Amino acid sequence: MIVAVHALLGSTIARLCRTRAQAALAGSASHALADVLPHRDLDMPEEMLLLAGALSLIATARGANSREFAGALGACLPDVENLIGRLASIPDERLLLPTHRDYHGRKTSGFHGQLAIAALGILSLLLPGCDSEDARQRGKTLR
Ligand SMILES: [Zn+2]
């Protein structure tokens, strides 16, 4: 799964969490679910460019201290293994995470599913927030 899509999915799921810690954990769990879906991966430069864009979008929309940003980071974190694997030329069969090794989704030629997930993620960033750790923290800074 494209890492930027993991980030947007993690930020969406984070909206259901009360704290940044919960959001990071939920984002991490979402990574495994997304990796088993059929998808197409990109080359490293494209992945990094899209990830920078997604994280910038989330930070701009919700703040770098938000649940959404924590969820996005949590969702991206497992792919550090893929980054190390590619840089060190480690074959997929030797990676540690089961969804990077044995349960990786089949490869597709298109991006339709990932575009749909990304669109939902961007839409969720546009929705107003609710009572959360972030809102409480914003309230504290106003007093
Ligand atoms: Zn992964």
Backbone and ligand atoms as CSV (ligand in chain L), in Angstrom:
chain,resi,resn,atom,element,x,y,z
A,1,MET,N,N,0.848,-1.183,0.000
A,1,MET,CA,C,0.000,0.000,0.000
A,1,MET,C,C,0.889,1.239,0.000
A,2,ILE,N,N,0.491,2.228,-0.788
A,2,ILE,CA,C,1.238,3.478,-0.837
A,2,ILE,C,C,1.246,4.099,0.569
A,3,VAL,N,N,2.403,4.535,1.029
A,3,VAL,CA,C,2.526,5.009,2.416
A,3,VAL,C,C,1.628,6.220,2.669
A,4,ALA,N,N,1.474,7.085,1.683
A,4,ALA,CA,C,0.595,8.248,1.856
A,4,ALA,C,C,-0.843,7.812,2.098
A,5,VAL,N,N,-1.247,6.714,1.477
A,5,VAL,CA,C,-2.601,6.197,1.689
A,5,VAL,C,C,-2.712,5.645,3.111
A,6,HIS,N,N,-1.661,4.968,3.579
A,6,HIS,CA,C,-1.642,4.537,4.979
A,6,HIS,C,C,-1.824,5.751,5.892
A,7,ALA,N,N,-1.124,6.837,5.590
A,7,ALA,CA,C,-1.208,8.043,6.430
A,7,ALA,C,C,-2.621,8.597,6.457
A,8,LEU,N,N,-3.247,8.684,5.300
A,8,LEU,CA,C,-4.609,9.235,5.240
A,8,LEU,C,C,-5.609,8.306,5.925
A,9,LEU,N,N,-5.430,6.996,5.777
A,9,LEU,CA,C,-6.303,6.049,6.474
A,9,LEU,C,C,-6.097,6.167,7.987
A,10,GLY,N,N,-4.849,6.259,8.412
A,10,GLY,CA,C,-4.561,6.405,9.845
A,10,GLY,C,C,-5.156,7.678,10.418
A,11,SER,N,N,-5.111,8.759,9.656
A,11,SER,CA,C,-5.681,10.024,10.147
A,11,SER,C,C,-7.197,9.932,10.234
A,12,THR,N,N,-7.802,9.186,9.331
A,12,THR,CA,C,-9.261,9.013,9.362
A,12,THR,C,C,-9.678,8.197,10.581
A,13,ILE,N,N,-9.002,7.093,10.810
A,13,ILE,CA,C,-9.320,6.235,11.952
A,13,ILE,C,C,-9.054,6.976,13.264
A,14,ALA,N,N,-8.061,7.841,13.260
A,14,ALA,CA,C,-7.730,8.608,14.471
A,14,ALA,C,C,-8.885,9.487,14.927
A,15,ARG,N,N,-9.760,9.848,14.011
A,15,ARG,CA,C,-10.904,10.692,14.371
A,15,ARG,C,C,-11.821,9.975,15.348
A,16,LEU,N,N,-11.734,8.636,15.387
A,16,LEU,CA,C,-12.568,7.846,16.290
A,16,LEU,C,C,-11.915,7.671,17.656
A,17,CYS,N,N,-10.709,8.139,17.814
A,17,CYS,CA,C,-9.942,7.938,19.049
A,17,CYS,C,C,-10.023,9.183,19.924
A,18,ARG,N,N,-9.798,8.971,21.219
A,18,ARG,CA,C,-9.874,10.089,22.162
A,18,ARG,C,C,-8.524,10.744,22.406
A,19,THR,N,N,-7.449,9.969,22.253
A,19,THR,CA,C,-6.120,10.514,22.551
A,19,THR,C,C,-5.175,10.244,21.386
A,20,ARG,N,N,-4.056,10.950,21.393
A,20,ARG,CA,C,-3.058,10.729,20.343
A,20,ARG,C,C,-2.430,9.346,20.464
A,21,ALA,N,N,-2.275,8.852,21.697
A,21,ALA,CA,C,-1.700,7.512,21.876
A,21,ALA,C,C,-2.623,6.456,21.268
A,22,GLN,N,N,-3.918,6.574,21.545
A,22,GLN,CA,C,-4.873,5.638,20.937
A,22,GLN,C,C,-4.843,5.761,19.419
A,23,ALA,N,N,-4.752,6.996,18.954
A,23,ALA,CA,C,-4.737,7.231,17.505
A,23,ALA,C,C,-3.516,6.578,16.863
A,24,ALA,N,N,-2.359,6.702,17.498
A,24,ALA,CA,C,-1.140,6.097,16.946
A,24,ALA,C,C,-1.261,4.574,16.908
A,25,LEU,N,N,-1.817,3.987,17.964
A,25,LEU,CA,C,-1.996,2.532,17.992
A,25,LEU,C,C,-3.006,2.074,16.945
A,26,ALA,N,N,-4.114,2.794,16.860
A,26,ALA,CA,C,-5.142,2.434,15.871
A,26,ALA,C,C,-4.590,2.600,14.454
A,27,GLY,N,N,-3.812,3.659,14.252
A,27,GLY,CA,C,-3.191,3.860,12.936
A,27,GLY,C,C,-2.271,2.712,12.591
A,28,SER,N,N,-1.485,2.278,13.563
A,28,SER,CA,C,-0.577,1.146,13.355
A,28,SER,C,C,-1.349,-0.117,12.995
A,29,ALA,N,N,-2.453,-0.350,13.697
A,29,ALA,CA,C,-3.273,-1.538,13.406
A,29,ALA,C,C,-3.875,-1.439,12.008
A,30,SER,N,N,-4.251,-0.229,11.599
A,30,SER,CA,C,-4.840,-0.068,10.261
A,30,SER,C,C,-3.846,-0.425,9.162
A,31,HIS,N,N,-2.567,-0.287,9.464
A,31,HIS,CA,C,-1.535,-0.595,8.471
A,31,HIS,C,C,-1.648,-2.053,8.007
A,32,ALA,N,N,-1.811,-2.954,8.964
A,32,ALA,CA,C,-1.892,-4.378,8.622
A,32,ALA,C,C,-3.120,-4.656,7.760
A,33,LEU,N,N,-4.249,-4.055,8.126
A,33,LEU,CA,C,-5.471,-4.277,7.343
A,33,LEU,C,C,-5.311,-3.767,5.912
A,34,ALA,N,N,-4.696,-2.608,5.778
A,34,ALA,CA,C,-4.538,-2.016,4.440
A,34,ALA,C,C,-3.541,-2.804,3.600
A,35,ASP,N,N,-2.524,-3.330,4.232
A,35,ASP,CA,C,-1.499,-4.070,3.477
A,35,ASP,C,C,-2.036,-5.360,2.856
A,36,VAL,N,N,-3.072,-5.948,3.433
A,36,VAL,CA,C,-3.582,-7.208,2.878
A,36,VAL,C,C,-4.530,-6.969,1.702
A,37,LEU,N,N,-4.962,-5.722,1.508
A,37,LEU,CA,C,-5.827,-5.413,0.360
A,37,LEU,C,C,-5.011,-5.457,-0.930
A,38,PRO,N,N,-5.633,-5.851,-2.039
A,38,PRO,CA,C,-4.924,-5.792,-3.320
A,38,PRO,C,C,-4.516,-4.347,-3.610
A,39,HIS,N,N,-3.286,-4.148,-4.045
A,39,HIS,CA,C,-2.822,-2.781,-4.285
A,39,HIS,C,C,-1.570,-2.773,-5.161
A,40,ARG,N,N,-1.206,-1.565,-5.562
A,40,ARG,CA,C,0.008,-1.366,-6.351
A,40,ARG,C,C,0.936,-0.462,-5.561
A,41,ASP,N,N,2.180,-0.847,-5.447
A,41,ASP,CA,C,3.173,-0.028,-4.744
A,41,ASP,C,C,3.916,0.845,-5.744
A,42,LEU,N,N,4.558,1.881,-5.247
A,42,LEU,CA,C,5.308,2.820,-6.080
A,42,LEU,C,C,6.795,2.712,-5.774
A,43,ASP,N,N,7.592,3.378,-6.596
A,43,ASP,CA,C,9.026,3.452,-6.322
A,43,ASP,C,C,9.268,4.434,-5.176
A,44,MET,N,N,10.413,4.300,-4.552
A,44,MET,CA,C,10.735,5.066,-3.344
A,44,MET,C,C,10.597,6.588,-3.519
A,45,PRO,N,N,11.129,7.201,-4.586
A,45,PRO,CA,C,10.990,8.670,-4.690
A,45,PRO,C,C,9.531,9.118,-4.732
A,46,GLU,N,N,8.693,8.377,-5.474
A,46,GLU,CA,C,7.269,8.719,-5.543
A,46,GLU,C,C,6.602,8.536,-4.190
A,47,GLU,N,N,6.963,7.445,-3.506
A,47,GLU,CA,C,6.400,7.183,-2.176
A,47,GLU,C,C,6.723,8.333,-1.218
A,48,MET,N,N,7.986,8.761,-1.221
A,48,MET,CA,C,8.423,9.821,-0.297
A,48,MET,C,C,7.744,11.155,-0.609
A,49,LEU,N,N,7.607,11.446,-1.890
A,49,LEU,CA,C,6.970,12.697,-2.312
A,49,LEU,C,C,5.499,12.719,-1.884
A,50,LEU,N,N,4.786,11.633,-2.139
A,50,LEU,CA,C,3.372,11.564,-1.758
A,50,LEU,C,C,3.213,11.572,-0.245
A,51,LEU,N,N,4.112,10.895,0.466
A,51,LEU,CA,C,4.030,10.887,1.926
A,51,LEU,C,C,4.235,12.292,2.488
A,52,ALA,N,N,5.211,13.002,1.950
A,52,ALA,CA,C,5.441,14.378,2.410
A,52,ALA,C,C,4.195,15.235,2.168
A,53,GLY,N,N,3.559,15.032,1.026
A,53,GLY,CA,C,2.341,15.777,0.720
A,53,GLY,C,C,1.208,15.433,1.670
A,54,ALA,N,N,1.024,14.147,1.939
A,54,ALA,CA,C,-0.066,13.720,2.823
A,54,ALA,C,C,0.156,14.230,4.244
A,55,LEU,N,N,1.375,14.089,4.744
A,55,LEU,CA,C,1.647,14.548,6.113
A,55,LEU,C,C,1.520,16.064,6.212
A,56,SER,N,N,1.935,16.780,5.180
A,56,SER,CA,C,1.787,18.241,5.169
A,56,SER,C,C,0.313,18.627,5.176
A,57,LEU,N,N,-0.468,17.921,4.395
A,57,LEU,CA,C,-1.915,18.185,4.346
A,57,LEU,C,C,-2.562,17.953,5.715
A,58,ILE,N,N,-2.225,16.834,6.340
A,58,ILE,CA,C,-2.804,16.499,7.650
A,58,ILE,C,C,-2.362,17.516,8.701
A,59,ALA,N,N,-1.084,17.872,8.684
A,59,ALA,CA,C,-0.574,18.851,9.660
A,59,ALA,C,C,-1.214,20.217,9.443
A,60,THR,N,N,-1.423,20.589,8.198
A,60,THR,CA,C,-2.048,21.878,7.903
A,60,THR,C,C,-3.521,21.883,8.323
A,61,ALA,N,N,-4.207,20.792,8.033
A,61,ALA,CA,C,-5.643,20.727,8.325
A,61,ALA,C,C,-5.933,20.547,9.809
A,62,ARG,N,N,-5.127,19.727,10.492
A,62,ARG,CA,C,-5.442,19.354,11.884
A,62,ARG,C,C,-4.355,19.706,12.886
A,63,GLY,N,N,-3.176,20.042,12.438
A,63,GLY,CA,C,-2.083,20.363,13.339
A,63,GLY,C,C,-1.168,19.174,13.558
A,64,ALA,N,N,0.107,19.480,13.794
A,64,ALA,CA,C,1.095,18.413,13.994
A,64,ALA,C,C,0.952,17.752,15.362
A,65,ASN,N,N,0.202,18.356,16.271
A,65,ASN,CA,C,-0.043,17.751,17.584
A,65,ASN,C,C,-1.418,17.106,17.671
A,66,SER,N,N,-2.048,16.902,16.560
A,66,SER,CA,C,-3.422,16.381,16.552
A,66,SER,C,C,-3.454,14.858,16.603
A,67,ARG,N,N,-4.634,14.335,16.942
A,67,ARG,CA,C,-4.858,12.886,16.879
A,67,ARG,C,C,-4.659,12.402,15.453
A,68,GLU,N,N,-5.122,13.181,14.498
A,68,GLU,CA,C,-5.038,12.770,13.102
A,68,GLU,C,C,-3.585,12.599,12.659
A,69,PHE,N,N,-2.734,13.512,13.089
A,69,PHE,CA,C,-1.320,13.405,12.710
A,69,PHE,C,C,-0.678,12.205,13.406
A,70,ALA,N,N,-1.033,11.993,14.687
A,70,ALA,CA,C,-0.511,10.819,15.410
A,70,ALA,C,C,-0.975,9.532,14.743
A,71,GLY,N,N,-2.233,9.493,14.320
A,71,GLY,CA,C,-2.751,8.313,13.627
A,71,GLY,C,C,-2.022,8.073,12.321
A,72,ALA,N,N,-1.728,9.158,11.613
A,72,ALA,CA,C,-1.007,9.038,10.346
A,72,ALA,C,C,0.400,8.495,10.577
A,73,LEU,N,N,1.086,9.024,11.584
A,73,LEU,CA,C,2.443,8.531,11.870
A,73,LEU,C,C,2.417,7.064,12.276
A,74,GLY,N,N,1.446,6.717,13.116
A,74,GLY,CA,C,1.311,5.317,13.539
A,74,GLY,C,C,1.066,4.394,12.354
A,75,ALA,N,N,0.281,4.874,11.410
A,75,ALA,CA,C,-0.047,4.070,10.230
A,75,ALA,C,C,1.159,3.907,9.310
A,76,CYS,N,N,2.042,4.875,9.294
A,76,CYS,CA,C,3.225,4.813,8.414
A,76,CYS,C,C,4.372,4.034,9.034
A,77,LEU,N,N,4.433,4.040,10.343
A,77,LEU,CA,C,5.585,3.476,11.049
A,77,LEU,C,C,5.971,2.057,10.603
A,78,PRO,N,N,5.016,1.125,10.433
A,78,PRO,CA,C,5.427,-0.233,10.037
A,78,PRO,C,C,6.187,-0.281,8.710
A,79,ASP,N,N,5.987,0.709,7.847
A,79,ASP,CA,C,6.692,0.680,6.566
A,79,ASP,C,C,8.147,1.116,6.665
A,80,VAL,N,N,8.597,1.480,7.846
A,80,VAL,CA,C,10.038,1.692,8.040
A,80,VAL,C,C,10.765,0.381,7.710
A,81,GLU,N,N,10.089,-0.742,8.007
A,81,GLU,CA,C,10.680,-2.038,7.660
A,81,GLU,C,C,10.867,-2.166,6.144
A,82,ASN,N,N,9.872,-1.728,5.384
A,82,ASN,CA,C,10.004,-1.777,3.915
A,82,ASN,C,C,11.122,-0.863,3.438
A,83,LEU,N,N,11.229,0.320,4.038
A,83,LEU,CA,C,12.285,1.263,3.665
A,83,LEU,C,C,13.660,0.635,3.897
A,84,ILE,N,N,13.841,0.076,5.085
A,84,ILE,CA,C,15.125,-0.568,5.404
A,84,ILE,C,C,15.358,-1.747,4.464
A,85,GLY,N,N,14.302,-2.512,4.211
A,85,GLY,CA,C,14.413,-3.660,3.312
A,85,GLY,C,C,14.858,-3.266,1.915
A,86,ARG,N,N,14.284,-2.178,1.410
A,86,ARG,CA,C,14.660,-1.739,0.052
A,86,ARG,C,C,16.077,-1.176,0.031
A,87,LEU,N,N,16.418,-0.381,1.048
A,87,LEU,CA,C,17.760,0.213,1.079
A,87,LEU,C,C,18.836,-0.847,1.246
A,88,ALA,N,N,18.525,-1.889,2.019
A,88,ALA,CA,C,19.510,-2.940,2.281
A,88,ALA,C,C,19.319,-4.147,1.366
A,89,SER,N,N,18.417,-4.029,0.387
A,89,SER,CA,C,18.137,-5.124,-0.559
A,89,SER,C,C,17.791,-6.434,0.154
A,90,ILE,N,N,16.938,-6.321,1.165
A,90,ILE,CA,C,16.470,-7.514,1.876
A,90,ILE,C,C,15.252,-8.051,1.127
A,91,PRO,N,N,15.230,-9.321,0.765
A,91,PRO,CA,C,14.062,-9.864,0.049
A,91,PRO,C,C,12.819,-9.880,0.949
A,92,ASP,N,N,11.642,-9.736,0.316
A,92,ASP,CA,C,10.391,-9.689,1.080
A,92,ASP,C,C,10.223,-10.895,2.009
A,93,GLU,N,N,10.716,-12.056,1.587
A,93,GLU,CA,C,10.560,-13.280,2.390
A,93,GLU,C,C,11.286,-13.181,3.730
A,94,ARG,N,N,12.218,-12.237,3.838
A,94,ARG,CA,C,12.990,-12.123,5.081
A,94,ARG,C,C,12.506,-10.971,5.962
A,95,LEU,N,N,11.470,-10.246,5.520
A,95,LEU,CA,C,10.939,-9.160,6.347
A,95,LEU,C,C,10.210,-9.742,7.545
A,96,LEU,N,N,10.036,-8.956,8.598
A,96,LEU,CA,C,9.487,-9.465,9.852
A,96,LEU,C,C,7.958,-9.410,9.925
A,97,LEU,N,N,7.370,-8.295,9.486
A,97,LEU,CA,C,5.920,-8.149,9.612
A,97,LEU,C,C,5.191,-9.103,8.660
A,98,PRO,N,N,4.231,-9.845,9.172
A,98,PRO,CA,C,3.521,-10.829,8.329
A,98,PRO,C,C,2.895,-10.215,7.085
A,99,THR,N,N,2.400,-8.955,7.168
A,99,THR,CA,C,1.765,-8.364,5.978
A,99,THR,C,C,2.798,-7.870,4.971
A,100,HIS,N,N,4.044,-7.816,5.349
A,100,HIS,CA,C,5.102,-7.485,4.394
A,100,HIS,C,C,5.720,-8.756,3.811
A,101,ARG,N,N,5.463,-9.869,4.451
A,101,ARG,CA,C,6.105,-11.124,4.063
A,101,ARG,C,C,5.095,-12.094,3.439
A,102,ASP,N,N,4.198,-12.622,4.243
A,102,ASP,CA,C,3.320,-13.706,3.795
A,102,ASP,C,C,1.914,-13.257,3.392
A,103,TYR,N,N,1.423,-12.192,3.980
A,103,TYR,CA,C,0.020,-11.817,3.774
A,103,TYR,C,C,-0.129,-10.498,3.023
A,104,HIS,N,N,0.873,-10.134,2.244
A,104,HIS,CA,C,0.814,-8.911,1.452
A,104,HIS,C,C,-0.245,-9.075,0.365
A,105,GLY,N,N,-1.069,-8.033,0.181
A,105,GLY,CA,C,-2.125,-8.091,-0.823
A,105,GLY,C,C,-1.565,-8.304,-2.220
A,106,ARG,N,N,-2.379,-8.936,-3.067
A,106,ARG,CA,C,-1.901,-9.190,-4.433
A,106,ARG,C,C,-1.684,-7.865,-5.158
A,107,LYS,N,N,-0.775,-7.904,-6.100
A,107,LYS,CA,C,-0.439,-6.682,-6.848
A,107,LYS,C,C,-1.506,-6.408,-7.901
A,108,THR,N,N,-1.863,-5.130,-8.056
A,108,THR,CA,C,-2.827,-4.719,-9.069
A,108,THR,C,C,-2.149,-3.752,-10.030
A,109,SER,N,N,-2.783,-3.517,-11.170
A,109,SER,CA,C,-2.200,-2.585,-12.134
A,109,SER,C,C,-2.711,-1.163,-11.909
A,110,GLY,N,N,-3.817,-1.017,-11.192
A,110,GLY,CA,C,-4.409,0.311,-11.004
A,110,GLY,C,C,-4.335,0.791,-9.573
A,111,PHE,N,N,-4.859,1.990,-9.387
A,111,PHE,CA,C,-4.814,2.621,-8.064
A,111,PHE,C,C,-6.211,2.903,-7.513
A,112,HIS,N,N,-7.256,2.323,-8.127
A,112,HIS,CA,C,-8.623,2.706,-7.782
A,112,HIS,C,C,-8.934,2.579,-6.290
A,113,GLY,N,N,-8.614,1.453,-5.707
A,113,GLY,CA,C,-8.909,1.242,-4.290
A,113,GLY,C,C,-8.167,2.229,-3.411
A,114,GLN,N,N,-6.908,2.444,-3.721
A,114,GLN,CA,C,-6.104,3.368,-2.917
A,114,GLN,C,C,-6.576,4.805,-3.088
A,115,LEU,N,N,-7.004,5.156,-4.298
A,115,LEU,CA,C,-7.533,6.504,-4.520
A,115,LEU,C,C,-8.814,6.710,-3.713
A,116,ALA,N,N,-9.638,5.681,-3.624
A,116,ALA,CA,C,-10.878,5.786,-2.841
A,116,ALA,C,C,-10.558,5.990,-1.362
A,117,ILE,N,N,-9.597,5.234,-0.842
A,117,ILE,CA,C,-9.204,5.388,0.572
A,117,ILE,C,C,-8.624,6.781,0.797
A,118,ALA,N,N,-7.781,7.239,-0.123
A,118,ALA,CA,C,-7.174,8.567,0.008
A,118,ALA,C,C,-8.242,9.659,-0.029
A,119,ALA,N,N,-9.221,9.498,-0.911
A,119,ALA,CA,C,-10.295,10.499,-1.009
A,119,ALA,C,C,-11.086,10.555,0.292
A,120,LEU,N,N,-11.381,9.392,0.867
A,120,LEU,CA,C,-12.087,9.376,2.156
A,120,LEU,C,C,-11.246,10.048,3.236
A,121,GLY,N,N,-9.957,9.803,3.204
A,121,GLY,CA,C,-9.068,10.429,4.185
A,121,GLY,C,C,-9.065,11.940,4.066
A,122,ILE,N,N,-9.012,12.427,2.843
A,122,ILE,CA,C,-9.013,13.884,2.630
A,122,ILE,C,C,-10.361,14.464,3.040
A,123,LEU,N,N,-11.442,13.764,2.703
A,123,LEU,CA,C,-12.773,14.235,3.116
A,123,LEU,C,C,-12.893,14.309,4.633
A,124,SER,N,N,-12.370,13.308,5.316
A,124,SER,CA,C,-12.490,13.289,6.781
A,124,SER,C,C,-11.728,14.457,7.409
A,125,LEU,N,N,-10.689,14.925,6.733
A,125,LEU,CA,C,-9.952,16.077,7.258
A,125,LEU,C,C,-10.794,17.349,7.184
A,126,LEU,N,N,-11.765,17.353,6.296
A,126,LEU,CA,C,-12.605,18.538,6.123
A,126,LEU,C,C,-13.754,18.588,7.125
A,127,LEU,N,N,-14.049,17.439,7.747
A,127,LEU,CA,C,-15.146,17.398,8.716
A,127,LEU,C,C,-14.734,18.096,10.005
A,128,PRO,N,N,-15.681,18.760,10.673
A,128,PRO,CA,C,-15.327,19.418,11.931
A,128,PRO,C,C,-14.948,18.394,12.994
A,129,GLY,N,N,-14.118,18.798,13.940
A,129,GLY,CA,C,-13.683,17.921,15.012
A,129,GLY,C,C,-14.740,17.791,16.089
A,130,CYS,N,N,-14.504,16.884,17.036
A,130,CYS,CA,C,-15.410,16.711,18.159
A,130,CYS,C,C,-14.583,16.806,19.438
A,131,ASP,N,N,-15.216,16.574,20.572
A,131,ASP,CA,C,-14.502,16.638,21.846
A,131,ASP,C,C,-13.356,15.642,21.821
A,132,SER,N,N,-12.188,16.100,22.124
A,132,SER,CA,C,-11.020,15.238,22.044
A,132,SER,C,C,-9.902,15.829,22.890
A,133,GLU,N,N,-8.841,15.071,22.978
A,133,GLU,CA,C,-7.652,15.554,23.663
A,133,GLU,C,C,-7.186,16.862,23.029
A,134,ASP,N,N,-7.243,16.923,21.703
A,134,ASP,CA,C,-6.797,18.116,20.999
A,134,ASP,C,C,-7.668,19.320,21.341
A,135,ALA,N,N,-8.983,19.115,21.371
A,135,ALA,CA,C,-9.884,20.218,21.683
A,135,ALA,C,C,-9.659,20.688,23.118
A,136,ARG,N,N,-9.453,19.722,24.019
A,136,ARG,CA,C,-9.179,20.100,25.413
A,136,ARG,C,C,-7.881,20.895,25.504
A,137,GLN,N,N,-6.881,20.472,24.745
A,137,GLN,CA,C,-5.609,21.200,24.773
A,137,GLN,C,C,-5.753,22.589,24.179
A,138,ARG,N,N,-6.555,22.702,23.127
A,138,ARG,CA,C,-6.777,24.031,22.555
A,138,ARG,C,C,-7.473,24.917,23.578
A,139,GLY,N,N,-8.414,24.336,24.345
A,139,GLY,CA,C,-9.121,25.085,25.373
A,139,GLY,C,C,-8.185,25.558,26.454
A,140,LYS,N,N,-7.228,24.713,26.811
A,140,LYS,CA,C,-6.261,25.098,27.856
A,140,LYS,C,C,-5.414,26.265,27.399
A,141,THR,N,N,-5.058,26.277,26.135
A,141,THR,CA,C,-4.193,27.361,25.663
A,141,THR,C,C,-4.949,28.680,25.545
A,142,LEU,N,N,-6.280,28.618,25.472
A,142,LEU,CA,C,-7.072,29.840,25.361
A,142,LEU,C,C,-7.284,30.494,26.726
A,143,ARG,N,N,-7.175,29.692,27.792
A,143,ARG,CA,C,-7.417,30.251,29.134
A,143,ARG,C,C,-6.242,31.039,29.652
L,1,ZN,ZN,ZN,3.372,-2.020,4.950
